Amino acid sequence: MKIVIVGGGKVGFYLARHFHAQGDRVTLIEKEADRSRRLADVLNVLVIHGEGSDLSVLADAGAQDADVVAVVTGKDEDNLVTAQLVKEHFEPRRLVVRINNPANEPIFHILGIDLTVSSTGVITRLIEEEAAPTELRTLATFHKGEVQLVQGTVSESSPVVDKSVAAAAQRFPGEMVFVAFIRDDEVLIPRGESVIRVGDKVVVMCDEGYRDEVEALLLGRNP
């Protein structure tokens, strides 16, 4: 899969590292020169210094034949402009846009950008969620429900307890990705060496057809 990521902050960095480790072809666009150089030093992916809202920069990154373009800078106004350009000029198979302020989400949708992710909104839903910890919770759905963002609390009987994320990922179906852990009210970005503990609230994005398998592995049930 070919992925173009716009924004080399924490979110962009972790996405680039994660998908490169999975064997995907990743190109990262970062507008700050110093940060671009640092990212190029630590990530084994192509890093382009430039503005994500520049059509020539997007073209150099390969947006014209990308499977996914992820626009994940820390500024909603920049993300909106870039997303509109990508949608109009490149039409990738999937356009994912980060929203930093949930209040801006209706604006993105009005302008036809449907697949948006708000980390603040996800955390808010987790705090407000009152479902039992033995249930797999749906936080959001995308692409007419075919892709789901779900959260489950790791049980003592889960086969991934005390396993690293890298080891646990080998047991999960390919159509899923770890998004975040919530441990002792702290949100953690999962890395390959991160260890899954009993009681962790694990946020996973998965294909609808693999929800039962994800639930079985997190909650220790038979699918």
C-alpha positions, 0 to 999 in steps of 0.5 A, spaced: 500 500 500 502 506 498 501 512 503 502 519 503 502 523 510 502 530 510 505 533 517 511 530 521 508 531 528 507 526 533 501 523 529 505 523 522 511 520 525 508 514 529 503 513 522 510 513 518 513 508 522 508 504 523 506 503 516 513 502 514 514 497 519 508 493 516 511 493 509 507 499 506 511 504 502 510 511 505 512 518 504 512 524 509 511 531 507 513 536 513 514 544 512 519 545 517 526 544 514 529 542 521 524 537 523 524 534 516 532 533 516 531 530 523 525 525 521 529 523 515 535 521 520 530 517 524 525 514 519 527 509 513 521 513 509 522 518 504 521 525 507 519 531 503 520 538 505 515 542 503 508 545 504 502 540 504 498 545 500 502 545 494 500 541 489 507 540 486 509 538 493 503 533 493 505 530 486 512 529 488 510 525 494 506 521 489 499 523 491 496 522 484 497 514 485 497 513 493 492 508 496 491 513 502 493 520 503 493 522 511 493 529 512 495 530 520 498 536 521 496 540 528 492 546 524 485 544 522 485 550 517 491 547 514 488 540 514 482 543 510 486 546 505 490 540 503 484 535 504 480 540 499 486 540 494 487 532 495 480 531 494 480 535 487 486 534 484 488 527 486 482 523 488 486 517 492 482 511 494 482 513 501 483 520 504 483 521 512 484 528 515 485 529 522 481 534 526 484 537 532 478 541 534 471 537 534 467 543 533 470 544 526 468 537 524 461 539 521 465 544 516 469 538 513 463 534 512 460 540 509 465 541 504 465 533 502 471 530 506 467 524 510 473 520 513 475 525 519 478 523 525 478 527 532 483 524 537 479 529 542 472 526 540 475 519 541 477 520 548 471 524 550 467 518 548 471 513 552 470 518 558 463 518 557 462 511 555 458 507 561 458 500 557 461 494 561 468 493 561 466 486 558 464 489 552 467 491 545 465 498 544 464 502 537 467 509 538 466 511 530 464 508 523 467 509 517 466 508 509 458 506 511 460 502 517 465 497 513 471 500 518 470 501 525 474 504 531 473 500 537 475 499 544 476 493 549 478 492 555 484 487 556 482 481 560 486 476 564 484 471 559 486 475 553 492 471 549 495 478 548 496 479 555 504 481 557 505 481 549 508 486 546 504 490 540 509 487 535 508 480 538 500 481 539 499 484 532 501 477 529 495 474 532 491 479 529 488 479 523 491 484 517 485 488 517 486 492 523 491 497 527 492 499 534 491 506 535 491 507 542 492 505 549 488 508 555 492 506 562 491 509 568 487 515 565 493 516 560 493 515 553 499 512 550 501 511 543 502 504 541 509 502 539 512 495 537 515 494 544 509 497 548 507 491 552 499 490 553 497 489 560 491 487 563 486 492 564 488 496 558 483 500 554 485 498 547 483 502 541 483 498 534 481 500 527 479 494 524 475 491 518 467 490 520 468 483 518 474 482 523 470 485 529 469 478 532 476 476 532 478 483 535 473 482 541 476 474 542 483 476 542 482 482 547 477 479 551 479 472 551 473 469 548 472 464 542 470 468 536 
